[in-house]
Amino acid sequence: MAVKIKLKRLGKIRSPHYRIVVADSRTRRDGRAIEEIGLYHPVQNPSRIEVDSERAQYWLSVGAQPTEPVLAILKVTGDWQKFKGLPAPAPMLVAEPKKDHSGLFEAVVNAADASKGEAITPKAKKSEKKDEAAEVESAESTEA
């Protein structure tokens, strides 16, 4: 049986997510897989790539052939160079962790609590024109 390491497509129409799977070469692209060994999310910036290096090395050692896109991913992660005995590539870009804004939020809330007072904007007053118009309408309805 010819075994391939290929991408299995998931996600919506314009937001693809892939799983890196080991499957029989005769199966469909999104068909049954023998094992899932990683993730690839190309839409994120930088792309999210996670590969179980130990399992990838095992499947490459027993003769599984990676497709072209998977070969490129394995070269980025360094698994292909490890398998071939070549020097490791430069490290991958990783997304920066998001800033924690909870401290700033707490400071703003505490400042707002300390300066409790009257409302800044005054209450809206009824306009005299509306009162006059209401009196005219009520006078007309009583005459009729």
C-alpha positions as CSV (number, residue, x, y, z in Angstrom):
1,M,0.0,0.0,0.0
2,A,1.4,3.4,-1.0
3,V,1.2,5.8,1.9
4,K,1.2,9.6,1.5
5,I,1.5,12.5,4.0
6,K,-1.0,15.0,2.7
7,L,-3.3,17.9,3.6
8,K,-6.9,17.3,4.6
9,R,-8.9,20.5,4.0
10,L,-11.4,21.8,6.6
11,G,-13.0,25.2,7.2
12,K,-15.4,27.5,5.3
13,I,-15.2,28.7,1.7
14,R,-12.6,31.5,2.1
15,S,-11.0,30.4,5.4
16,P,-9.3,27.1,4.9
17,H,-7.7,25.1,7.7
18,Y,-5.8,21.9,7.0
19,R,-4.8,18.9,9.0
20,I,-1.6,17.1,8.0
21,V,-2.6,13.5,7.8
22,V,-1.1,10.1,6.8
23,A,-3.4,8.3,4.4
24,D,-3.4,5.7,1.6
25,S,-2.6,7.4,-1.7
26,R,-5.8,6.1,-3.2
27,T,-8.1,7.9,-0.8
28,R,-9.9,11.2,-1.5
29,R,-8.3,14.5,-0.3
30,D,-10.7,14.8,2.6
31,G,-11.2,11.0,3.0
32,R,-10.3,8.5,5.7
33,A,-6.9,9.0,7.2
34,I,-4.6,6.6,9.0
35,E,-3.3,9.2,11.4
36,E,-3.3,13.0,11.9
37,I,0.1,14.3,12.7
38,G,-0.3,18.1,12.5
39,L,-2.2,21.3,11.7
40,Y,-1.7,24.1,9.1
41,H,-3.7,27.3,9.3
42,P,-2.5,29.5,6.4
43,V,-5.0,32.4,7.0
44,Q,-3.5,33.4,10.3
45,N,-0.6,35.9,10.2
46,P,2.0,34.3,10.6
47,S,0.7,31.0,9.5
48,R,0.0,28.5,12.3
49,I,2.0,25.3,11.7
50,E,2.1,22.5,14.3
51,V,3.6,19.1,13.4
52,D,4.2,16.2,15.7
53,S,7.8,15.8,14.9
54,E,8.2,12.3,16.3
55,R,5.3,10.8,14.3
56,A,6.4,12.7,11.1
57,Q,9.9,11.1,11.5
58,Y,8.4,7.7,12.0
59,W,6.2,7.9,8.9
60,L,9.0,9.2,6.8
61,S,11.3,6.4,8.0
62,V,8.8,3.7,7.0
63,G,8.5,5.1,3.5
64,A,5.5,7.6,3.5
65,Q,5.9,10.1,0.7
66,P,4.9,13.7,1.5
67,T,3.1,15.7,-1.1
68,E,4.6,19.0,-2.4
69,P,2.7,21.3,0.1
70,V,3.5,19.0,3.0
71,L,7.1,18.8,2.0
72,A,7.3,22.6,2.1
73,I,5.7,22.6,5.6
74,L,8.1,19.9,6.8
75,K,11.1,22.0,5.5
76,V,9.8,25.1,7.4
77,T,9.5,23.1,10.6
78,G,12.8,21.4,10.1
79,D,11.5,17.8,10.1
80,W,12.6,17.2,6.5
81,Q,16.2,18.3,7.3
82,K,16.2,16.2,10.4
83,F,15.1,13.2,8.3
84,K,17.7,13.8,5.6
85,G,20.5,14.7,8.1
86,L,20.8,18.2,6.8
87,P,21.5,21.4,9.0
88,A,18.4,22.9,10.7
89,P,16.6,25.9,9.1
90,A,16.1,29.3,10.7
91,P,13.4,29.3,13.4
92,M,9.8,29.8,12.4
93,L,8.0,33.1,13.1
94,V,5.6,32.8,16.0
95,A,2.7,35.2,16.6
96,E,3.3,37.7,19.4
97,P,1.2,37.1,22.6
98,K,-1.7,39.5,22.9
99,K,-1.3,42.3,25.4
100,D,-3.2,42.1,28.7
101,H,-5.4,45.2,29.1
102,S,-6.9,44.1,32.4
103,G,-4.6,46.4,34.4
104,L,-5.5,49.4,32.2
105,F,-9.2,48.6,32.6
106,E,-8.9,48.3,36.4
107,A,-7.2,51.7,36.5
108,V,-10.0,53.4,34.5
109,V,-12.7,51.8,36.6
110,N,-11.1,52.9,39.9
111,A,-10.7,56.4,38.5
112,A,-14.3,56.5,37.6
113,D,-15.4,55.2,41.0
114,A,-13.3,57.9,42.8
115,S,-14.9,60.8,40.9
116,K,-18.5,59.9,41.4
117,G,-20.8,62.9,41.2
118,E,-23.6,64.5,39.2
119,A,-24.2,63.7,35.6
120,I,-22.2,65.8,33.2
121,T,-25.1,66.5,30.8
122,P,-28.2,68.2,32.2
123,K,-31.6,66.6,32.0
124,A,-33.5,67.5,28.9
125,K,-36.3,70.0,29.4
126,K,-39.6,69.9,27.7
127,S,-39.7,72.5,24.9
128,E,-42.4,75.2,25.0
129,K,-43.4,74.6,21.4
130,K,-44.4,71.0,22.1
131,D,-46.5,72.1,25.0
132,E,-48.3,74.8,22.9
133,A,-48.9,72.3,20.1
134,A,-50.4,69.8,22.5
135,E,-52.7,72.5,23.9
136,V,-53.9,73.6,20.5
137,E,-54.6,69.9,19.5
138,S,-56.6,69.3,22.7
139,A,-58.6,72.5,22.2
140,E,-59.5,71.5,18.6
141,S,-60.6,68.0,19.7
142,T,-62.9,69.4,22.4
143,E,-64.5,71.9,19.9
144,A,-65.4,69.2,17.4
